[in-house]
C-alpha cells in the first residue's frame, strides 16, 4: 500500500520524514493508518492521450 507520512516516523520500514511517500506491506501500512500517522495515497490511473493524425495520400 502506498502511504504518505503525516509526521516523522522510525520503524522496521526505516525512517520517514513528514511528506515522504512509500510502498509498505499491507499489514504495516494498515497499522500506521489506524494510528493516524500516515494517509493512504491513491494513485491516479495513467491518462493516455490519443491523437488522430492526418492520412497522407
C-alpha positions in Angstrom: 0.0 0.0 0.0 1.3 3.4 -0.8 1.2 5.8 2.1 2.3 9.3 2.9 3.8 10.2 6.3 2.0 12.9 8.3 4.9 13.3 10.7 8.5 11.9 11.1 8.4 8.1 11.9 11.0 5.4 12.5 10.3 1.7 12.4 11.1 -1.6 10.8 10.3 0.1 7.5 13.1 2.6 8.0 12.9 6.4 8.6 10.2 8.5 7.1 10.1 12.3 7.2 6.8 14.2 7.0 5.5 14.1 3.5 7.5 11.1 2.4 5.7 8.5 0.3 6.5 4.9 0.4 5.0 1.5 -0.5 4.7 -0.8 2.5 3.2 -4.2 3.1 -0.5 -4.0 3.8 -0.2 -5.2 7.4 2.3 -2.5 8.3 0.5 0.3 6.4 -2.8 -0.7 8.0 -1.3 -0.3 11.5 0.1 3.1 10.7 -3.2 4.2 9.1 -5.2 3.1 12.1 -2.9 5.1 14.4 -3.3 8.3 12.2 0.5 8.6 11.5 0.0 8.3 7.7 -2.5 8.7 5.0 -3.3 6.5 2.1 -2.1 7.7 -1.3 -4.4 6.8 -4.1 -2.7 6.5 -7.4 -4.4 8.0 -10.5 -4.6 5.7 -13.5 -2.4 6.7 -16.3 -4.2 9.0 -18.7 -3.2 8.2 -22.2 -3.7 10.9 -24.7 -4.6 9.6 -28.2 -4.4 11.8 -31.2 -5.7 11.1 -34.6 -3.3 12.1 -37.3 -4.0 13.1 -40.9 -3.6 10.5 -43.5 -1.2 11.4 -46.3 -2.1 10.5 -49.8 
